[in-house]
Amino acid sequence: MSDSIHYRPFTVADVDAAHALTLELKWPHRAEDWHFVTNLGAGFVAERDGRVIGTVLCWKYGEDTSSLGMVIVSPAFQGYGIGRRLTEMALEALGARATVLHATPAGLPLYEKLGFAPIGMLDQHQGAALQPPLLPLPARERLRPLGVNDTPRLVELASRASGLDRSAVLPALLACSDGIGLDRDGELIGFALFRRFGRGRAIGPVVAPRDADPVRAKAMIGHWLASNPGMFIRIDTPRESGLTEWLEALGLTRVDSVVKMARNAERMPPSDEALAQYGIINQAIG
């Protein structure tokens, strides 16, 4: 089998075939979702008889960090080491960078063998939410629409909260998202984006000051839920965010949990004590 498999770089022309793989595995991604992540990174495919049977994508952030995702192998060709070889090729391209990914239980043993170690958990919530209660913000804080002049500050906040350089990702994301900002005395201190994804809409990233009671994150998430009653919405939240029970009470059921892992984690910047990422962009880009 291995002699008949050809590996090569991923190109935009592979998006339709890659999308077909996600449909085969019942992943929710649209072709447009594939185009978004493809345009921001690079990757590799595995082919047999001219048919794409496996993919991996990776993204470089600044000089020291990266992420890896969209590791997919057609069910008919699983068990032949294709996923491992694709992942190895991506890691070779990324070099010594700190690399993060989100692993399913099935992928966890492979990633551990390749030098990744668990650093957290991520909970996937989705559903048609109930009307959230109005949550009061701390004094002198308010929600406001985002403007074009906010982009540099959004990049700064997103980079600090995620530990990944968002100077390329955020402008691309803003071009296809609506946004709400958290303002304190004229200074932007948090934000949440809302966009088309999969079966409906996705909320993320959600960035706010770190607090034991994530009322600010709830207020921004609640803004999007209240503005889109009955719409199918997905949000992926770090386990430590403290949002799980609140989201489930609103009808956004936790449908899956994955392990956040890192390789060369010593090259990650130190965590920001003031800011937290309460919702990620997606499980590939983080």
URZI-V473942 format. One line per field, one symbol per residue. ss: DSSP state (@ for helix, = for strand, . for the rest). phi: phi as a letter, one per 20 degrees, with the letter a starting at -180 (. if undefined). A space follows every 50 residues. Layout:
BEGIN
ss->???
phi->???
END
This chain:
BEGIN
ss->.@@@=====..@@@@@@@@@@@@@......@@@@@@@@@@.=======.. ===========...=========.@@@....@@@@@@@@@@@@@...=== ===.@@@@@@@@@...============............=====..@@@ @@@@@@@@@@@@......@@@@@@..========..===========..= =========.....@@@@@@@@@@@@@....=======@@@..@@@@@@. ..===========.@@@.......=====.......
phi->.ffedddbffcgfeffffffffffemfefegffffffffebbrbcdcclm dfdabbcbcdcmeccaccaleccggfcfndnffffffffffffemegfcd bddfgfegfffffenecfcrccdedbqeffffffdfeggmdbebfecffe ggfffffffffemcfdfeffgffffccebcdddclndfdaabdbbfalfa ccdqfccbgfbfdfffffffffgfffecfmffccbdcggffmdgfffffe oeffdacceeccclffeffffefecceebefafeen
END
